[in-house]
Amino acid sequence: MRNVTRSAKLRYKHGMNELAFSAPAERNKKPILDVLRTLLPAQGRALEIACGTGQHVVWFAANLPQWTWQPTDQTADLFPDIMVRIGEARLVNVQPPQLLNVLTGSWPNEYERHDLIYCANMLHIAPWACCAGLMRGAAEHLAPGGRLVTYGPYLEDEVPTAEGNLKFDAALRAENTDWGIRRREDVESVAHAAGLQLAARHAMPANNLLLVWQRPG
């Protein structure tokens, strides 16, 4: 799943703490929140997969205070930084981060259902099998009417790929042969096999997409 060095290349001095920091997460958190506001009811339960530095979950929780948030990641390397961010923001609606690897099939709070499952910038820096694991887990752990939201770069049939995304894809595959920007249509096929369908496609800044998945009907 998420590679820590890619999700948090920088560390910066923040008060008395030196925290992992993702510049892309800082740039895209507001545009993503703007779309989430149009999708979500006033309150609910959210699970974030591949939470990285925690910048997204802290931002969303502060701006959607009637929602409870559970951040997760494959490794606990950045959990101390996330706890610092939660404490500095004085948030009471974010649970301590937990381990979750979508390939294992063992999700935290196994018997709880989530109104939102959110996963940003994971699919292109993870083995392709993680896509199926994400979709199967989301289909099992979404509450009735719940949504899976994925965010990141995608390739699309009949849509010209931005030069920046072509270079990014080549760099990813050179770094790790299991990585690479995924075709939206391939992701859609895997989601359909798990019982989810693409409900909305939102074009985002920097040639990214926010995709909304849910059960038919």
Steps between C-alpha positions, in 0.01 A plus 500: 500500500617854570873557488598722793783671318263608224217611727728702727822606332535809719509564870441845637529673833155554648509651845719266703440212262656397170217344303483311173350723235354437154485810280244341258273407792516859621410633155215263424328476840270798438386401147427148628306635798297721267382190311442297817268773629276445195495122552465443870211534743539718807644220714636152468790261554806513273796266453815626327729248333869583441482812716871583464591815692147553632466843338180402322321337791578790736381755243180309424422436866547867589267608220243219534474483880182289505688218333719251688821400326716188520839538327688184399819409318705193418782600734507692827805710407308829488244429772687712759489798262129446443435495874689830534288655225179377663608643833609834360165538324318396822282259308270265686350343187816319379587157636864395549640358174490126448677254275318385187642312204233456232670180382451317829121529516522589870350845554480684834161523668406203287132505586447873457367651181623830360307770319819607323817313414766738368823404323730754335814441295538133578417305185793627292760427771371156593491160331200459271357236736437779751228637274298180533566490875378856537184440301412174675560649842302812421207299367498301824547788743287777349170574671186497283523807279865548589765609250859417421695806381834455325726785395809518284626488140338263252538408135172498306399362162419775250629769738843645413751442780676811627873509430569529872308180572683314222835597653374415850383158384835426337686607814281281720551192283874562488509517879284192558359272232188438714412871495346724237200720428196276453245509221172621639320237293709221655422629848134520407504136388654388831248708694211347304624151583491595868145634475572873465433734213640838404241757606689824427820628343638837608790663314741649752803733486839372381342239268353289779156344532271448798288191438192402698404133526190342653274201480242502219161615621 
